[in-house]
Amino acid sequence: MKDKIIAYQGIQGAYSHLAYKNVFPDSLAIACETFQDAMHLVESGKANLAMIPIENSTAGRVEEIYRLIPKMSLHILDEHFEAVNHCLLALKGANLEDIKCVSSHPQALAQCHIKLNKHKFEMIAKFDTAGAAQELKELNDKKHAAVASSLAAKLYDLQILDDDFGDYHGNTTRFLILSKESIIPAYEKNKSYVTSLVFSVRNIPSALYKALGGFATNGINLIKLESYSMTGSMDASQFHVDIDGHTDEKYLQLALEELRFFANEVKILGVYKRDPYRDKMKTFAIE
């Protein structure tokens, strides 16, 4: 991956920056202001891959991404789960009693909602966590704080008032690695895969029930089902599905045939190896 260029949303010190460094430590990167900017760089060929957060174990889905991906000519190559440890950052010399307002990305604020409310801090939404840390340094006001990573504290010379500010332990963000090129790994029986797709149903009674029925009758496990209204419509819904399985497996092929019969459009977003972290999630649930 040394010759690859990775696009991500945020600036240095953002959690997407940390995730990219963990997955592609020897690659070059381009920091972008928005998710759409990062994805467009891949579409235009100025970057090879985009690393985009799609959901968090505490705050749920990043809805914007579910709406962007079907509109763009990109494919999912892989997934990555990144542990997120939020810190409460302040100017050096500031105390917790000085803080009146806290800024960060809306997802980060949501993941610290209980503690923010406990302290009665005013919450201010920003484009990203590291950007909030950088702005905090420039404001030079002890009444302001930011929720960001320990790396952001180091980069922007801030002190950490609380190094475990998130509401829940085990807070994790799932990232998708997107490419302009569709690369489907060869199916191997001893390995696990995820197939992601989007579809909209035909305007007939019980359309969704019938569309998903093929997965049940063929013993296919649906990992995730997300719905959202299509642009410009209040009555037409689009569905994003993550499925346990590879499109080369016969039972999944049969389920997809049935889905296509009841759906207006079915678009395969990607087939990729299942991240081993998913098995750890099962262990956590048991504990």
N, C-alpha and C positions, 0 to 999 in steps of 0.2 A: 504493500500500500504506500510505499515511499513516494511514488510519482502521482498519487491521487490527491485531488483537492476536495476538501470536505466543507460544505456550507452549513452554517448553523445560525440560529436566531440568538441575538444577544451580543454582549461584549466580553472581553476577557474577565474571567471570574464567574461568569454565568454557569448554571448547572449544565447547560448544553455544551459549554466549553469543557467542563470536567468530563462529561460523558464521551465527547469526541476524543479527548486525550487518552481515556482509558481503552477505547476500542481501536483507535488509529493513532498510536503514539508517535509514529514517524512520518505522518502525513502533514501536508500544508492545510491551512484552514482559512476560510473567509467568514468573518463575523457580519451578520446582516441585521438590519433594524427590525424586520418582520419575518414571520414564517413564510409568507408568500414570496418575499424577496429571496430567501434561501432556496426555495423550491424553483423559482424562476431561473436562478443561476444554473441549476442542473438542466432545466428544460432548454436553455439557450446554449448549453455546452461549455459554459465558463467554469463550472465545477462538475466533478464526477459524481459526487454523492451529496445528499442532504441528510442530516441527522436531526429528526424532528420529534419532540415529545408528543405523545398522543393520549396518555392517561396517567393518573396518579392514584396510588392506593388510598390516599386520604381525601383528595379533592375531586376525584372522578375524572371524567373525560375532558380533553381539551377540545371543546366543540368546534372551534374554528378549523381544526385540522380535518375533522370528519367531513366538513363542507368543502375544503380546498382540494383534497386528494382526488375525488372523482372528476373534478373539473380540469385537472392537469394531466399531461401525458407522462406520468411517472409510474414506476413500479416499485413494489416493496421487495427488497433483496434480503432483509434480515430484521431481527428485533434485538433490542438490548435493554436490560433492566438495570437501572442505576439507583443506588441508595442515595437518599437525599437527607442531609443533616442541616437544618436551618439554624442560623446564628442571628442573634440580635446585635447589630453593629451600631456604634455611636462614635462621636468624636472623642479623641483622647482627652481624658480629664472629666468627661461627662459621667453622671451617675444615673441609675435607673429612675430616681426621683425627678431628674431634670426632663425626662422624655414626655412629650405631649402627643406627638404624632409619629407614625411609622409608615414608611413607603416600601413598596415592593411590587413584583408582578402579582396580578390578581390570584393566580394559582397558589403562589407562596403565602399570600395573606390568608387564603382559605385554609391552607394547611396549618396555620398558626392561629386560627380564629378564636379558639377557646382562651389561649393565653393573652391575646390582644384585647379581648373583651374583659378579661379578669383585671387587667391594668387600666382599662378604660382609655386605651390609646385611640386616637383618630387614625383611621386607615386611609392611605393615599395610594391609588393604583398607578403603577408605572409600566413601561414597556418590558422591562426585565429586571431581575434581581440585582445583577452586577451594576446595571445602569443606575439603579436607586442608590447603591453604595457610592458610586462615583459622584453622583449629584450631591449626596450627603457631605462628602468631602469639600465640594465647591461651595455649598451653602454656609458652612462654618457656623452652624447654629446648634447649640447643645440641646435644644428642645426637640430636634429631629433625630430619628433613628431609621435604620433600614433592616429588612430581613434579607439575608444573602448568605453566601458560603464563607467558610473560613479563608478560602483562597482570595475572595474579594476583599476581606479585611486586610490581608497581607498586601495585596496589590495597591489598595487605596489608602494604606496607612491609617486604618481605623482600629478601635479597640472592640473586643467582643465582651458584651455585657452578659450574654447567656449563650453558651455553646450548644445548647440542646433546647431550642425554642419551639420546635415543632410540637404539635398536639399529641402525636402518636409515635411510638418507636416502630421501626421497620418501615418508615415512610419510603416509598419507592416509586420511581417514574419509569414508565415504559417508553422507549424510543423506537421509532421506525427508521430504517436506513433506506433511502429512496434513490432510485437510479432512473435515467432516461431509457436504459436498456433493460429488457426483461430477461432475467437469467433464472431459470428454474433448475434447482439441483436434481441430479439423477436420483430416482427413488431407490432406497435401500431398506430392506425389510426390518433391519435391526435399529433403525433410526426413526425419530418422531418428527413430524412436520406440521406446519400451520398453513392453511390456505385462506386468504382474505379476499372478499369480494363485496361488491355493492349491487343492489337490484331494486327495482320498483315493481309493484304488483299490478296486475291487470284490474280493471274496474268491474269486478264480479264478486258476488257474495262469498264470504269466507276465503278470499284470495290468499291472505297471508297464511292462514291455517293450512290451506292446500299446498301452498308453495313450500312450506317448511316440512310438510308431511313426509316427503321423500327422505329426509335426513333421519327421521325417527324409524321408518320402516326398514332402512338400510343400516341401522345401528351406528349412525354417524353422530359424534358429539359436537355440539355447537359451544364454543368457548365463550363467545360474546355476540350479542345481537343489539345493535344500536339503531334507533330510528330518529329521523329528523325531517322537517318539512322541506320540500324542494323549493328553490328560489322562485319567487313570484306566485306561489300557490299555498293556500291554506288547507287544501284537502288531499293533495298528493304527497305521499311520504316516500322517502328513500331509506333503504336499510343497509347497514354495514354489518357483515357477518365474518367472524373469525372461526374457522373450522379445524378440528383435529383431523389431519389427514393430508394426503398428497393427491393431486389430480390424476396421477397414474394408477391409483388404486381403484379397482372395479366398483366397489360399493359407493365410493364417492362419485364416480362417473354416473352411476345410476341415479343418485340423489340429485346431481346437477341437471340431468335430463328432465327430471320431474319439475325441478325449480324453473327451468327455462320454459316449460309448458305454461306455467301460471304467471310468469313474470313478463313485464314489458321489455326490460333490459337486464342482462346479467353481465357484469364486468369483473373479470378476475384481476385483482390488484397485485397479487403476488403469491408465490408458493415458496416457503422458506423453512429452514430448520427451526424447530421448536427450541427456545432458549431453555437451558437446564434450570434456570431460576424458577421456572413454572413448577417444577417438582418440589423445590424448597417451599413454595407458597402452600402446597398441600400439607407439608410438614408443619408449617406455622399454624395452619388452620386447626390441625389436630391438637397442638399444644395449647 
